[in-house]
Amino acid sequence: MKKTETVSINIIVVLVMLVLIGTAYYFFSQYKKTQLLLNNPTLAAKEEVKKITDQLSKLMELPAKEEPIVVTVLDKKKLTGQDFFKRAENGDKVIVYSVSKKAILFRPSINKIIEVAPLNLGDTNQPVKIALYNGTTTVGMISSLEKELTGKVTNITIADKANAKKTDYEKTLVIDLSGKKSELAKQLATLLNAQVSKLPAGETAPKNTDLLVIIGADYKTSSASPTIVK
């Protein structure tokens, strides 16, 4: 075999090895990244937000210096009756900018904005009456939530504030006391990363109130954590 042929073969072997090593490293990196996301839901949430907002920013100008909440539509049938969701499909993303009071319905599969609307609860002429209960032992939770809600959501009135009967609620709950505000309860739960619930046993429902929020230990001001519209 000629020397030049030997050199060529050696070069090919080296290139093949580099490709194999590079491929192996790529899949290893992807595996490690996946494991990291699975073990760190907050990081996974931020990755989701970044991915969606990067896509969306190429289609419209987004509020600056504000990280939104990203919500996934899983069952559009349960959103029937809400104008904002009338063209929604399963898999759509709802991007909520609570400070800027803007909600965007986005379809990543076709890279299209379906709807844009101001973040709003209830009828302009009839503000939604909300009661706040502190279901924890931490002082100041009601004040923090009241400040967040009145600063980020229009058409609401804080009708009552009190401590819950129990102080060991782990999850923040939103209860539709009127029996007629289920969709608004879902919207509020989405904003607060909370759960829609029935009135827990032992708790007393405040009078003349549409919605009750029982603050749990998980409460913090709205972040990037994704919730699911069901």
N, C-alpha and C positions, 0 to 999 in steps of 0.2 A: 504494500500500500504506500502511496506517495505521501510525503511529509505534508503537503498542502491539504490532501484529503483528510489526513489524521487531524490536522488543526481544525478543519471545517466541522468534522464530526464532534470534536471536543467542544467547539463553540455551540453546536446544536444541543448537545447534552446539557451544557451549562444553562442555555436559554430555557430548555424544557424544565430543568430543575428550578429555575427562578420562577417560571410560570406556576409550577406546582406549589412551591413555597408561598408565592403570593396568593394563590387561590385558597390554600389552607389557612393562611393568616386572615384572609377576608372572612371566611366562614367562621373561624374561631372568634374574630372580632364581633361579628354579627350575633353569634351565640352568646358571648359575654354581655353584649348590649341588651339582648332579649332577656337574659337572666336578671340583669340589673333593673330593667323596667318592671319585670314581674315581681321582684322583691321590693321595689320602691314605687308604689302607686302614684305618689306625688310627682316623681320624675316622669312617669309615664304620662300623667296629665299634662305636664308642661310640654312634653314632646308632641302630644296631640294638638295642643293649642298652637304651638309654633308652626307645625305642619299646615294646619288649616289657615291660620292668619297669613302665612307666606303665600298660599294660593290666592286667598281673598284680596290681599294687598295689590295684586296685579290687575284686579278688576275694578277696585274702588279705593278711595282714600279712607283709611281707618283712623279712629281716634288715636292721637299720639300719647305716648307714655301711659297707656292703660292696658292692663292685661285682662282679656275678657274671660267669661265662662263659656265653655263649649259643651253643648248638649246634643245628644244623638236621638233622633226620632226612631223609635222601635215599632210603634203601632199607631199608624196615622188614623185609624178608625176611632181611637180614643180621643182624638183631637178635633173631631167633627163639631162644627158649630163655631169655631174660632176663625175669624176672617184671616188672621195672620197665617194659619196653617191650612187654608182651603186648597192650596196646590202642593201641599207637602207630600213627600213620599218617604217610605221607610229607608233609613240610611242617610237622610238629609241631616245637616248640621245646623243647629241654632247657635249663633254667636251673640252673646249678651254682653254689651258694654254698659254696666250699671251706672257708672259715674256720668257718662255721656248720654245715658238714657236712650240707648239705641239697641234694637234687636234685628239680626240679619238671618234670613233663612237661605242656606247655601247648599247646593248639590254638588259635592266633590266629583261624583261619577262623570258628570258632563261639564264640570268647571263653570257652573252658572249660578248667579244670584237669583233666587226665586222671589224673595220678598224682603223689604226693608221697612221697619216701622219703629215709632218711638216706644220706649218701654213704659207701659202704662197699665195700671190695674183699675178695672171697673169703669163706670160711667162718669163722665166729666161732671154731671149734675148731681151724682150720688156717690160721694167718696166711700170707699170700703172702710168699714170700722174694724180695727184690729186691736186685740188685747195681747199683752205681753206678760208671760209668766216666767219667772226665773226658776228653772228646775235644777239648779246647782247650788253649791255652797259659796260660790264665788260672788263677791260683792261687785256691783257695777255692770253686770251683764245686760240688764234691761236698758240702762242708759246708752250703752254701746250699740245695742241693736236698734233702739229708737233713733239714734243719730244716723245710723246707716240707712234705715228705711226711709226716713223723712228727707234724707239728702239724695237718695238715689231713685225713689219711686214716687210718681205723682198720684194724685187722687186717692190718698189714704188718710185716715184719721186714727191716731192712737187713742182708743176709747177707754182702755183700762190697763193698769200695771199692778202686778202683785207677785208674791212668791207662790210657787206651786206647793201643793200639799207635800209632795215628795221632793227631795233634793238630790236624787241619785240618777237623774235622767242622763244617759250616755249620748243619745241622739236627739238633735233638735227636731221637734214635731210641729206640723202645721195642721190644724183641725178646722174643718168647715162646720161651724156651729149653726149656720143658717140652713144648711142642707141644700142651698141653691148656688153656692159659690165654689163648686168642686174644681172647675177649670182655673179659677183665680187662685185656689189653694195650691194647685200644681205649679202655677207660675211662680208663686211666692216660694214654694219649696225648692224650685229650680234655682232661684236667685240665692237662697240661703244654703244650698246644698243640704237640704233637710228632707224629712220624710212626711208624706201626707198620712194622717192617722185619724182614728176615731178618738173621742175624748177618753183618756185613760181612766180606769176605775179609781174612784176616790177623789178625783178632781172635780171642782165645781165650775160650771160654765158661767162666765160673766154675762150679764144681761145686755141686751141691745147691741150685740157684737156679731159681725159676720165671720171673722176668722180669729182663731187663737193660736199664738205661737208659744210653745213651751221650749225655752232655751235649754239645750243639753250641753254636756261637757265638751262636745265636739265643735261648739259654735266658735267661729272666728269670722272676721269680715270677709266678704266674698272674694274667692280666689279662683285659681285656674282649674280647680278640680272638676272633672266632668261628671254630670249627672245624667240620668236617662229619662226622657219623656216617654211615659207609657200610656 
